[in-house]
Amino acid sequence: MTVDSLQEHFDDKVKREVTIEPRDWMPDDYRKTLLRQISQHAHSEIVGMLPEGNWITRAPNLRRKAVLLAKVQDEAGHGLYLYSAAETLGSSRDEMMEQLHSGKAKYSSIFNYPSLTWADMGAIGWLVDGAAIMNQVPLCRASYGPYARAMVRVCKEESFHQRQGFEIMLTLSNGTEVQKKLAQDALNRWWWPSIMMFGPPDDNSPNTEQSMRWRIKRISNDELRQRFIDVTVEQAKILGLTPPDKDLKWNEATGHYDFGAINWDEFWNVVKGNGPCNKERLEARKKAWEEGEWVREAALAYSKKRSERNNKISAKAA
Amino acid sequence: MNQNSENKILSTPNSQFLIPNSILLLYTLQIADNALIIGHRISEWCGHGPILEQDIAATNIALDHLGQARSLYQYAAEQFNALPAEDKMKMFSSTTLQAKLTANENIDEDDLAYLRDGWDFHNVLLVEQNNKDWAYTVVRSFFYDAFNFFFYSALLNSADTTFAAIAEKSLKEVTYHLRWSSEWMIRLGDGTEESHQRMQDAVDYLWSYTGEMTTANETDKTAFASGIGADLAAIKTAWKEKVSAVINESSLAMPKDAWMQHGGKDGSHTEHLGYILAEMQFMQRAYPNMEW
């Protein structure tokens, strides 16, 4: 087949909603875009372990401690599915790690904000996982098979996380004055960063159009953001909490909530590395990687030794 | 604790045998505190492991320990709540816990984990030692898992049906823990020169904390004599056999018999425990009497 006919075949498959699989021909840019997106997503999962991991040793009771541990562990599992999906596109995990550590690869900016109180475990589950689900559910139908299948597994667990985050917030908002204050404070700090999780507005999102044509992306940033706000404002009412946006109000004509201006200057600054925890997060990841190097080397050396020994034994037996 | 109330048969259905109530409680706490503290230590790795797959494995193990701790604390709380009021007041010296008792409240698993002071914790010193690096973490787990395996195997035959049931459930988990830590002992002991050295250092450093696990204190002796507890002398032999076999296969050197540290089971700890508790108990101490 010529490149033209390969391209035609690929376009046709995408159009007919037949998933593209690792061994199928695909345009270079499609591969690159996917690799960037999936590895970025994988990095977000493992960097995302840090703000919540921060409260594992301080969880307020044994049940919460167990649930939080299991949740952060799920994120490691999501990272694993996603790195595996990215590997099918021809990159190794070591390469991806190197790109994370050098700053070349990005991860979700939300994790560059600090988790300051226990209520942040509620707010992260409720808002951050809530926003992630909005983003990720459409990805379960992404045109690349391994990515779509990884996302199906991720989404199942994320919706459990979102519920348990909301439940933490509900317990706090039904609690004492100081607990209500903890909950409101967490909402104040996580509201805008969560809204920014959907990425830049559509008129300033360079990759959106092509991604939608390739059916990697199905719904635009602004549309997802609006859906999230509409759902979340109602949930905040149940909690008796107030989102920190004085312009937030129901618009009868559009059937949506209107909301205030997003601070895109802050967004781009956090992306560029100026968020409150960018340095710490990257440092923590690098430290784990560097201090783990001797462990990975030893594991490799041992498995090599063992297979050599086994070969000798089977050679003798023969 | 006065003599009369001490030697009563517990009213809880699982303890239809003669053992001082306070000793049964202390014995339960010894086992529970080991599980909580080692689980806490291992959980510190979550998000920081050397390999993503091992981050997940370590967290799984931490969750198992935490689950065991919870079952045991629930049992301990049940025992405690059945004690006569004057005995309860003498049991733990924490003022926060005493305030609950004065208010005539029952306690639960969380009160035991979060409101007891350091000297009322009965875990062995080994489990509170810090993670340092993956080698120390693996060796600490291995020494403890090997003990735990034989300990829970013995507890299967406990006259206390709650212990026997917890042992049965836990043994499946502990069997896996021991396999996991044994494999890492061998892999790193017989890996590279660096990993070998790190493992030997960890084995040598932690060795003096191993004796306490199999040395019976008064609580252990009473529990064993009553048919509830494990025979630590028998476990000592089995433990040493298992440990030397794995150390040998890891091409590491078995440490020479030397002075062993003691005290944890009777509430006298290393400096590490204070920091663990300061962190772990922070929420319950800073915001008492709230639902989370």
Interface residues (C-beta under 8 A of the other chain):
Chain A: I46 M49 L50 G53 I56 T57 R58 A59 P60 N61 L62 R63 R64 K65 A66 L69 A70 V72 Q73 A76 G77 G79 L80 Y83 R93 W118 I168 T171 L172 N174 G175 T176 V178 Q179 A284 K287 A288 E291 G292 E293 W294 V295 R296 E297 A298 A299 A301 Y302 S303 K305
Chain B: H40 S43 E44 C46 G47 H48 G49 P50 I51 L52 E53 Q54 D55 I56 T59 N60 A62 L63 L66 G67 A69 R70 Y73 E109 D110 A113 Y114 D133 W134 I186 R187 L188 D190 G191 T192 E194 S195 R198 E279 M280 F282 M283 Q284 Y287 M290 E291 W292
